[in-house]
Amino acid sequence: METIYILAKVDASHAESIIVTIGKIEGVKFVHAVTGPYDVLICMEGPSVAKLLSRSIKEISGLDGIRSTETLVAIKFD
């Protein structure tokens, strides 16, 4: 199982609806409003990084009210 984290900057007027919408997307493990330079933290898990990145671009980055995103790919050391 692969994991990515997405940091998003959002328009304040859309924050609550964005969080609710993202929480319903397949593979999203959690979504939280956060303080600091970003407004929302999203964790996604799935079978491959490629599929997670594709889903994040198609279903998250284009949402109304998302100003920008930064994606972090988790690296596992066994």
N, C-alpha and C positions, 0 to 999 in steps of 0.2 A: 504494500500500500504506500502510495506517495502522498506527500503533503506540501501544500503551498500556503503562504500567507499573503493577503492582499491588504495594503494600506491605501485608504481612499480619502480624498478630500471631497467634501460634498457641500452643496448649498444648504445652509441652515434650514431653510423652509421645506426642504425635501428629506431631511435626515431621518425622521421617524418612518416615513413610508418606504424609504430605501432600505432601512434595516429590516423591516417586515418582509419586503419583497425578496431580499437576498436570503433571508432565513429559510425561504421555501425552495430555493434552488437545490437541485440534486447534488450531493457531495459536500454541501456546506455543513461543517461541524459546529461552528459557532460564528456569530457576528455580534460585535460590541461597539457601542459608541465609546470613544476614548478621548483623552485630553492630549494636548501637544500639537505638533505640526500636522497631524492627520486627524480626521474626524471619526473614521470607522476602521476597525480591524476585523478581517474575515479570515477564517481558517477553512480550507477545503481539503478533502481527502479523496483519492481515486486510484484507479489501477495504473495510470501512467501520468507523468508530468505533461506530456503532449496533450492528452485529453483534458487535464485540468486547466492548462493554459488556454486551450481552445474554448472551453466552457466559460472561463472567466472573461475572455474577450467578448464572446457572443452574448452572454447573459448578465454581466456585471458592468463592464466598462461603458456600455452604451446606454445605461439607464439614465433617464431624465434626472438631472440634479447632481450627477457624478461629474466633478470638475477634472479630477485626475486620479490615477492609480499607480501604485508601485507594487510589483509582485516579487516576493521572496520565495525561492525554492528551498525547502528544507533538505539538508544533506545528512544522511544517516551514516554514522561510523559504527561498523559492527566489530 
